[in-house]
Amino acid sequence: MPGFDLFKTVEPPVAEVPQEDVGATVADIKADENGIPEGRREGAYYNPRLDPKNYLEGELSWNPATRLRQMLARPGIIAAPGVCDGISARCAIEAGFTCLYQSGAATTASRLGQPDVAIATLNDFVQSAQMICSLDPTMPVIADADTGFGGPANVARTVWQYAKAGVAGMHIEDQVQTKRCGHLLGKQVVSREEFLTRIRAAVIARDTIPGGSDFVIIGRTDSAQVLGMEEALIRLKLAADAGADVCFIEGVRTSELLKKTVDELAPKPVLVNVISGGLTPSFTSQQAEEMGAKIIIYSLVSCVAATHAIRNAMHLLKKTGTDFTSAQGMDPKAFFEVMGLKDIIELDAAAGGTAFKQV
């Protein structure tokens, strides 16, 4: 299969790491009598290079995946707004966010004009990721990977394509291939073993990227609404043992259940997804942090806001015959400045160009 030849000579790390591979950077890791690092069960995946302790100090990296790991290892919650296109990504960057979330639902709606019911393909997601990541190459972008778009080989390809696009991390879930938005009813999930096969495939793919990749693997379960909360926690614990760096429980319905999830999975970081009107209460980032969550994403914040604004603008245009009201005083140059016009002008001038002396 295309893509595999490049990586086939590199062996992924095994769960039990030989002592000589540990190195000085993890010499102070507490371990039990069997040599298993504290907080990890025997036989669980462990890659000493990716230990959170290696990311606690130093300046934030220019590499977005490394930067995301630094943010995960250090104090403070990571708040990532869902972006659906270049405009929403530019607005999130302008607002000062330090991490972005490429929502699968938002991408499907923006690129295809379709609902989040397994219509978008890997190519749709990757093309969107390439554009978003290019706007600020140091900005960590977490991307939705749905079910991995197939079997283990497809999951691996998803990791490689996202990493190549500049994505910092992705989440992969346990819904069936004909999946739907995690906040809709009627979801179905695969078996535990099939879910873990997806996680293992993602981890192996990440670990076979030449040079050593910091790409973050996030295990997501949608099983709480289908099989119950206890099964969801079991699946996330197993995903963590299989190598997931972060655990994502979709549709957690109460603050008590979120706190329980955090406690049960500690020290593994927990991601919570907040959608207004969805299954999860509208926690603020401060509330989520107080409950112990490490990442909070707002999947539909941009596309829902855009829908309201565009609807209103279209109705006003139809009614009045002018876009004066909806423009709110923003002329074309002001709009293009939000899109990075000044950077383009400065680049052109620095290169000796004269095309944009007057705009």
C-alpha positions as CSV (number, residue, x, y, z in Angstrom):
1,M,0.0,0.0,0.0
2,P,1.4,3.5,-0.8
3,G,2.9,5.1,2.2
4,F,4.0,1.9,4.0
5,D,7.3,1.4,2.3
6,L,8.7,4.5,3.8
7,F,8.1,3.3,7.3
8,K,8.4,-0.5,7.1
9,T,12.0,-0.7,8.4
10,V,11.3,1.1,11.7
11,E,10.2,-1.0,14.6
12,P,7.6,0.5,16.9
13,P,8.5,0.7,20.6
14,V,7.3,-2.2,22.7
15,A,5.3,-2.0,26.0
16,E,8.3,-3.0,28.2
17,V,11.2,-0.7,27.5
18,P,14.8,-2.1,28.0
19,Q,16.7,-0.2,30.7
20,E,19.3,1.1,28.3
21,D,16.6,2.8,26.2
22,V,15.3,4.9,29.1
23,G,18.0,7.6,29.2
24,A,18.7,10.4,31.6
25,T,15.5,12.4,30.7
26,V,13.3,9.8,32.5
27,A,15.8,8.7,35.2
28,D,13.7,10.1,38.0
29,I,10.5,8.3,37.0
30,K,9.0,6.5,39.9
31,A,8.5,2.8,39.2
32,D,7.2,-0.2,41.1
33,E,9.1,-3.4,41.9
34,N,8.6,-4.6,38.3
35,G,10.0,-1.5,36.7
36,I,6.6,-0.2,35.5
37,P,6.4,3.6,35.6
38,E,4.0,4.9,38.3
39,G,0.4,5.2,37.1
40,R,0.8,2.5,34.4
41,R,-0.3,-1.1,34.6
42,E,2.1,-3.9,33.7
43,G,2.1,-4.5,29.9
44,A,0.8,-1.0,29.1
45,Y,2.4,0.9,26.3
46,Y,5.2,3.2,27.4
47,N,7.5,5.2,25.2
48,P,10.1,7.0,27.4
49,R,10.7,9.6,24.7
50,L,7.1,10.8,25.1
51,D,6.9,10.9,28.9
52,P,5.2,14.1,30.0
53,K,8.2,14.9,32.3
54,N,10.2,15.6,29.2
55,Y,8.0,18.5,28.2
56,L,7.8,20.4,31.5
57,E,10.6,22.8,31.0
58,G,11.9,25.1,28.3
59,E,10.4,27.5,25.8
60,L,7.4,26.5,23.8
61,S,8.4,24.6,20.7
62,W,7.9,25.9,17.1
63,N,6.7,22.4,16.3
64,P,3.0,22.3,16.9
65,A,2.9,18.6,18.1
66,T,5.7,19.2,20.5
67,R,4.0,22.4,21.7
68,L,0.8,20.6,22.3
69,R,2.6,18.0,24.5
70,Q,4.2,20.9,26.4
71,M,0.8,22.4,27.0
72,L,-0.5,19.1,28.2
73,A,2.4,18.6,30.6
74,R,2.1,22.1,32.1
75,P,-0.5,23.8,34.3
76,G,-3.7,25.2,32.8
77,I,-6.5,24.0,30.7
78,I,-6.2,24.0,26.9
79,A,-9.3,25.7,25.4
80,A,-9.6,25.0,21.7
81,P,-12.4,26.5,19.6
82,G,-13.8,24.5,16.8
83,V,-13.0,26.0,13.4
84,C,-14.7,25.2,10.1
85,D,-12.7,27.2,7.5
86,G,-10.1,29.8,7.0
87,I,-12.2,32.7,8.2
88,S,-13.1,31.0,11.5
89,A,-9.5,29.9,12.0
90,R,-8.3,33.5,11.4
91,C,-10.9,34.9,13.8
92,A,-9.8,32.3,16.5
93,I,-6.1,33.3,16.1
94,E,-7.0,37.0,16.2
95,A,-8.9,36.4,19.5
96,G,-5.8,35.0,21.1
97,F,-6.5,31.2,21.3
98,T,-3.4,29.1,21.6
99,C,-4.9,25.9,20.2
100,L,-7.5,25.2,17.5
101,Y,-9.8,22.3,17.0
102,Q,-10.8,21.1,13.5
103,S,-14.2,19.7,14.1
104,G,-15.4,16.9,11.9
105,A,-19.0,18.2,12.0
106,A,-17.9,21.7,11.2
107,T,-15.6,20.5,8.4
108,T,-18.4,18.4,6.8
109,A,-20.8,21.3,7.0
110,S,-18.4,23.9,5.7
111,R,-16.8,21.9,2.9
112,L,-19.8,19.8,1.8
113,G,-22.9,21.5,3.1
114,Q,-23.8,18.2,4.7
115,P,-24.7,16.9,8.2
116,D,-22.2,15.0,10.4
117,V,-23.2,11.4,9.4
118,A,-20.1,9.9,7.9
119,I,-20.3,11.7,4.6
120,A,-16.9,13.4,4.6
121,T,-13.8,11.5,3.6
122,L,-10.2,11.5,4.8
123,N,-9.3,13.7,1.8
124,D,-11.9,16.3,2.9
125,F,-10.5,16.4,6.4
126,V,-6.8,16.5,5.3
127,Q,-7.3,19.2,2.7
128,S,-9.0,21.3,5.4
129,A,-6.2,20.6,7.9
130,Q,-3.5,21.6,5.4
131,M,-5.2,25.0,4.9
132,I,-5.8,25.7,8.6
133,C,-2.4,24.6,9.8
134,S,-0.7,26.8,7.1
135,L,-2.2,30.0,8.7
136,D,0.1,29.7,11.7
137,P,2.5,26.7,11.4
138,T,3.3,26.9,15.2
139,M,-0.3,26.7,16.3
140,P,-1.4,23.3,17.6
141,V,-4.4,22.0,15.7
142,I,-6.3,19.0,17.1
143,A,-8.2,17.3,14.3
144,D,-11.2,15.0,14.3
145,A,-10.3,11.6,12.7
146,D,-13.8,10.0,13.1
147,T,-13.3,6.2,13.0
148,G,-10.1,6.3,11.1
149,F,-11.8,5.8,7.8
150,G,-11.4,2.0,7.7
151,G,-9.2,-0.7,9.2
152,P,-5.8,-0.4,10.7
153,A,-4.1,0.5,7.4
154,N,-6.5,3.3,6.9
155,V,-6.0,4.5,10.5
156,A,-2.3,4.5,10.0
157,R,-2.7,6.5,6.7
158,T,-4.9,9.0,8.6
159,V,-2.1,9.6,11.1
160,W,0.6,10.0,8.5
161,Q,-1.6,12.3,6.3
162,Y,-2.5,14.5,9.3
163,A,1.1,14.6,10.6
164,K,2.3,15.6,7.2
165,A,-0.3,18.4,7.0
166,G,1.0,19.9,10.3
167,V,-1.8,18.7,12.6
168,A,-0.6,18.3,16.2
169,G,-2.9,15.5,17.3
170,M,-6.1,13.7,16.4
171,H,-8.9,11.8,18.2
172,I,-10.2,8.5,17.0
173,E,-13.5,7.0,18.2
174,D,-15.3,3.7,18.7
175,Q,-18.4,4.3,16.7
176,V,-19.2,2.1,13.7
177,Q,-18.1,3.3,10.3
178,T,-21.6,4.8,9.5
179,K,-21.1,7.1,12.5
180,R,-22.8,10.3,13.4
181,C,-22.2,13.4,15.5
182,G,-21.6,12.3,19.1
183,H,-24.4,14.5,20.4
184,L,-27.1,12.9,18.3
185,L,-29.1,9.9,19.4
186,G,-29.0,6.4,18.0
187,K,-25.3,5.9,18.0
188,Q,-23.7,2.4,17.6
189,V,-20.2,1.4,18.7
190,V,-17.8,-1.4,17.8
191,S,-16.4,-4.0,20.2
192,R,-13.7,-3.1,22.7
193,E,-11.1,-5.0,20.7
194,E,-11.9,-3.2,17.4
195,F,-11.6,0.1,19.2
196,L,-8.3,-0.9,20.6
197,T,-7.1,-2.0,17.2
198,R,-7.7,1.5,16.0
199,I,-5.8,3.0,18.9
200,R,-2.9,0.6,18.4
201,A,-2.8,1.3,14.7
202,A,-2.6,5.0,15.3
203,V,0.2,4.6,17.9
204,I,2.2,2.3,15.7
205,A,1.8,4.8,12.8
206,R,3.0,7.7,14.9
207,D,5.9,5.8,16.3
208,T,7.1,4.8,12.8
209,I,7.4,8.3,11.5
210,P,11.1,8.9,10.8
211,G,12.8,11.2,13.3
212,G,10.4,10.6,16.1
213,S,7.1,12.3,16.1
214,D,5.3,14.0,19.0
215,F,1.9,13.6,17.3
216,V,-0.7,13.3,20.0
217,I,-3.2,10.3,19.9
218,I,-6.5,10.9,21.6
219,G,-8.8,8.0,22.3
220,R,-12.5,8.9,22.2
221,T,-15.4,6.7,23.3
222,D,-19.1,7.3,22.4
223,S,-20.1,4.2,24.4
224,A,-21.5,6.1,27.4
225,Q,-24.8,6.7,25.7
226,V,-25.0,3.2,24.3
227,L,-23.5,0.8,26.9
228,G,-23.3,3.0,30.0
229,M,-20.7,5.0,31.9
230,E,-18.8,2.1,33.4
231,E,-18.2,0.6,29.9
232,A,-17.0,4.0,28.7
233,L,-14.5,4.2,31.5
234,I,-13.2,0.7,30.9
235,R,-12.7,1.5,27.2
236,L,-10.8,4.6,27.9
237,K,-8.6,2.8,30.5
238,L,-7.8,0.2,27.8
239,A,-7.2,2.9,25.2
240,A,-4.7,4.5,27.6
241,D,-2.9,1.2,28.1
242,A,-2.8,0.8,24.3
243,G,-1.0,4.1,24.0
244,A,-3.6,6.9,23.8
245,D,-2.0,10.1,25.1
246,V,-5.4,11.7,26.0
247,C,-8.8,10.3,26.8
248,F,-12.0,11.8,25.4
249,I,-15.4,10.8,26.7
250,E,-18.1,12.1,24.4
251,G,-21.5,13.2,25.7
252,V,-20.7,13.2,29.4
253,R,-23.9,14.5,30.9
254,T,-23.1,15.9,34.4
255,S,-20.3,17.6,36.2
256,E,-20.2,14.6,38.6
257,L,-19.6,12.2,35.7
258,L,-16.8,14.4,34.3
259,K,-15.1,14.5,37.7
260,K,-15.5,10.7,38.0
261,T,-13.9,10.3,34.6
262,V,-11.0,12.5,35.5
263,D,-10.4,10.6,38.8
264,E,-10.7,7.2,37.2
265,L,-8.3,8.0,34.4
266,A,-5.7,10.0,36.3
267,P,-2.9,10.8,35.5
268,K,-4.1,10.5,31.9
269,P,-5.3,13.9,30.6
270,V,-9.1,14.1,29.8
271,L,-10.7,16.0,27.0
272,V,-14.3,17.3,27.2
273,N,-16.4,18.5,24.2
274,V,-19.0,21.2,24.8
275,I,-21.7,21.9,22.3
276,S,-24.5,24.3,23.3
277,G,-27.7,22.3,23.3
278,G,-25.8,19.0,23.1
279,L,-25.5,16.2,25.6
280,T,-22.9,17.8,27.7
281,P,-23.7,20.8,29.9
282,S,-22.3,24.1,28.7
283,F,-19.3,24.1,31.0
284,T,-17.0,27.1,30.9
285,S,-13.3,26.5,30.5
286,Q,-12.8,27.6,34.1
287,Q,-15.4,25.1,35.3
288,A,-14.0,22.3,33.2
289,E,-10.5,23.0,34.7
290,E,-11.9,23.0,38.2
291,M,-13.3,19.5,37.5
292,G,-9.9,18.3,36.3
293,A,-10.3,18.3,32.5
294,K,-7.1,19.2,30.6
295,I,-8.6,20.1,27.2
296,I,-12.0,21.6,26.4
297,I,-13.2,21.9,22.8
298,Y,-16.2,23.8,21.5
299,S,-16.9,21.9,18.3
300,L,-19.6,24.0,16.7
301,V,-18.8,27.4,18.1
302,S,-17.8,28.9,14.7
303,C,-20.1,27.2,12.3
304,V,-23.2,27.8,14.4
305,A,-22.3,31.4,14.9
306,A,-21.6,31.7,11.1
307,T,-25.0,30.1,10.3
308,H,-26.8,32.7,12.4
309,A,-24.8,35.6,11.0
310,I,-25.1,34.5,7.4
311,R,-28.8,33.7,7.7
312,N,-29.4,37.1,9.1
313,A,-27.4,38.8,6.4
314,M,-29.2,36.9,3.6
315,H,-32.6,37.7,5.0
316,L,-31.6,41.4,5.4
317,L,-30.3,41.5,1.8
318,K,-33.5,39.9,0.5
319,K,-35.7,42.3,2.5
320,T,-33.8,45.5,2.0
321,G,-31.8,45.0,-1.2
322,T,-28.6,46.1,0.4
323,D,-25.8,44.6,2.5
324,F,-25.1,47.9,4.3
325,T,-26.6,46.7,7.7
326,S,-24.9,43.3,7.7
327,A,-21.5,44.7,6.8
328,Q,-21.5,46.7,10.1
329,G,-19.0,49.2,8.6
330,M,-16.4,46.6,7.5
331,D,-15.0,47.6,4.1
332,P,-13.1,45.1,1.9
333,K,-9.7,46.2,3.1
334,A,-10.7,45.7,6.8
335,F,-12.0,42.3,5.9
336,F,-8.8,41.3,4.1
337,E,-6.8,42.6,7.1
338,V,-8.4,39.9,9.2
339,M,-7.4,37.4,6.6
340,G,-3.7,38.5,6.9
341,L,-3.4,41.2,4.3
342,K,-0.7,43.1,6.3
343,D,1.5,40.0,6.4
344,I,1.3,39.7,2.6
345,I,2.1,43.3,2.0
346,E,5.1,43.1,4.4
347,L,6.4,39.9,2.7
348,D,6.0,41.4,-0.8
349,A,7.9,44.6,0.3
350,A,10.7,42.7,2.0
351,A,11.3,40.7,-1.2
352,G,11.5,43.8,-3.2
353,G,8.0,43.7,-4.7
354,T,6.0,46.8,-5.4
355,A,2.6,45.2,-6.2
356,F,1.1,46.3,-2.9
357,K,2.5,49.7,-2.3
358,Q,-1.0,51.0,-2.5
359,V,-4.0,48.9,-1.5
